[in-house]
Amino acid sequence: MASTGQLNGRENMVMEKIDFGKAQMIAKSKGLQPGRVKGTQGVQFTKGSNDRLTVISWEDFEQALKKRGLAIYESGGWMKIMKA
């Protein structure tokens, strides 16, 4: 399922839900790692140099997404975590 909206003032970009393997491949190609926001259950991608985040395993990241009913969406190389 696709989701539309504005991204950084750009026209409505279509965000396509992607599978975890593709998200992992895109993230790795951009030097991103899975992270958890310290003191919360929030997850996001990180370059690993953020004091607010703890780098976690890809397995823990995938489990956190499933547990919270989240999915990864992509458009033009941009990825966003949203409700599934």
C-alpha positions in Angstrom: 0.0 0.0 0.0 1.3 3.5 -0.9 1.1 6.6 1.2 1.3 10.1 -0.1 2.4 13.4 1.6 4.8 16.2 1.5 8.5 15.6 2.2 10.7 18.6 2.8 8.4 20.8 0.7 8.4 18.5 -2.3 5.3 17.6 -4.2 3.3 14.7 -3.0 5.7 11.8 -3.2 4.4 8.3 -3.1 5.8 6.3 -0.3 5.8 2.6 -1.1 5.9 0.0 1.7 9.0 -2.1 1.3 10.1 -5.4 2.8 12.6 -5.5 5.6 15.4 -7.0 3.4 15.2 -4.2 0.9 15.2 -1.6 3.7 18.2 -3.2 5.2 20.0 -3.2 1.8 19.2 0.5 1.3 20.2 1.4 4.8 23.6 -0.4 4.5 24.3 1.3 1.2 23.8 4.7 2.9 25.9 3.8 5.9 22.8 3.6 8.2 22.3 1.3 11.1 19.2 0.4 13.2 18.9 2.3 16.4 16.7 2.7 19.4 15.9 6.0 21.0 17.4 5.9 24.5 14.8 5.5 27.2 12.0 4.7 24.8 10.7 2.0 22.5 11.2 4.3 19.5 13.4 3.0 16.6 15.0 4.8 13.7 17.9 4.6 11.3 21.1 6.2 12.5 24.7 6.8 11.3 25.7 5.6 14.8 27.1 9.0 16.0 24.0 10.2 17.9 24.0 10.4 21.7 20.2 10.0 21.8 20.3 6.6 20.1 21.7 3.2 20.8 22.7 1.0 17.8 20.8 -2.3 17.9 20.9 -5.5 15.9 18.9 -5.8 12.7 16.9 -8.6 14.3 16.0 -6.4 17.3 15.0 -3.6 14.9 12.7 -5.9 12.9 11.1 -7.3 16.0 10.5 -3.7 17.4 8.8 -2.7 14.1 6.5 -5.7 14.2 5.7 -5.3 17.9 4.7 -1.7 17.4 2.8 -2.3 14.1 5.2 -0.3 12.0 6.6 -0.7 8.5 9.2 0.9 6.4 8.2 3.0 3.4 10.5 4.3 0.6 10.4 6.9 -2.2 13.3 8.0 -4.3 15.8 6.6 -1.8 14.2 8.2 1.2 13.0 5.8 3.9 10.4 6.5 6.6 9.0 4.4 9.4 5.3 4.6 9.7 2.2 2.7 10.9 1.8 -0.4 8.7 
